[in-house]
Amino acid sequence: MRGVLAVFKNSHHAVTDANGSFTLPDLPPGKYTVTAWHETYGTQSKQIVISASESQALNFVFKVTAY
């Protein structure tokens, strides 16, 4: 058995679905750094600016390393 515990400094977080997609609903307008974390492949971060009633797509691609 194994578990993962994550503590965040804010209320905006998501877990990906079976397709790897995620949403952050009701995100107020502003500049954000979105960080994706994978337990084996580490983290990646991207900065975005969201204006009122806007929706944006972000893509994170983790490279699989050979054993």
C-alpha positions as CSV (number, residue, x, y, z in Angstrom):
1,M,0.0,0.0,0.0
2,R,1.2,3.5,-0.8
3,G,-0.1,7.0,-0.4
4,V,0.7,10.5,-1.4
5,L,0.0,13.6,0.7
6,A,0.2,17.1,-0.8
7,V,-0.1,20.3,1.1
8,F,-0.9,23.5,-0.9
9,K,-0.5,27.2,-0.1
10,N,-3.7,28.0,-2.0
11,S,-7.1,26.5,-2.8
12,H,-6.5,26.0,-6.5
13,H,-5.5,22.5,-7.3
14,A,-6.6,19.5,-9.4
15,V,-6.0,15.8,-10.0
16,T,-5.9,14.6,-13.6
17,D,-8.6,12.3,-15.0
18,A,-8.1,9.1,-16.8
19,N,-7.1,11.0,-20.0
20,G,-4.6,13.2,-18.1
21,S,-6.9,16.3,-18.3
22,F,-7.6,18.7,-15.5
23,T,-9.5,21.9,-14.9
24,L,-9.2,24.7,-12.4
25,P,-12.8,26.1,-12.3
26,D,-13.6,29.5,-10.9
27,L,-10.0,30.8,-11.2
28,P,-10.0,34.6,-10.6
29,P,-8.3,36.8,-13.2
30,G,-4.6,37.2,-12.7
31,K,-1.1,35.8,-13.4
32,Y,-0.5,32.3,-12.3
33,T,2.3,29.7,-12.2
34,V,0.7,26.3,-12.9
35,T,2.9,23.3,-11.8
36,A,2.3,19.7,-12.8
37,W,3.8,17.0,-10.6
38,H,4.5,13.4,-11.4
39,E,5.8,11.0,-8.7
40,T,8.4,9.5,-11.0
41,Y,9.1,12.3,-13.6
42,G,9.2,15.3,-11.3
43,T,7.6,18.7,-11.9
44,Q,7.1,21.2,-14.7
45,S,5.8,24.7,-14.4
46,K,4.2,27.2,-16.9
47,Q,3.1,30.8,-16.3
48,I,-0.3,32.0,-17.7
49,V,-2.4,35.2,-17.5
50,I,-6.1,34.7,-17.2
51,S,-8.6,37.5,-17.8
52,A,-12.3,37.5,-16.8
53,S,-14.4,34.7,-18.2
54,E,-11.3,33.3,-20.2
55,S,-10.4,29.7,-20.7
56,Q,-6.9,28.5,-21.6
57,A,-5.3,25.2,-22.4
58,L,-2.0,24.1,-21.0
59,N,0.0,21.0,-22.1
60,F,2.6,19.3,-19.9
61,V,4.7,16.6,-21.5
62,F,6.8,14.4,-19.3
63,K,9.5,12.4,-21.0
64,V,9.8,8.8,-20.0
65,T,13.3,7.8,-19.2
66,A,14.6,4.4,-20.1
67,Y,15.7,2.1,-17.3
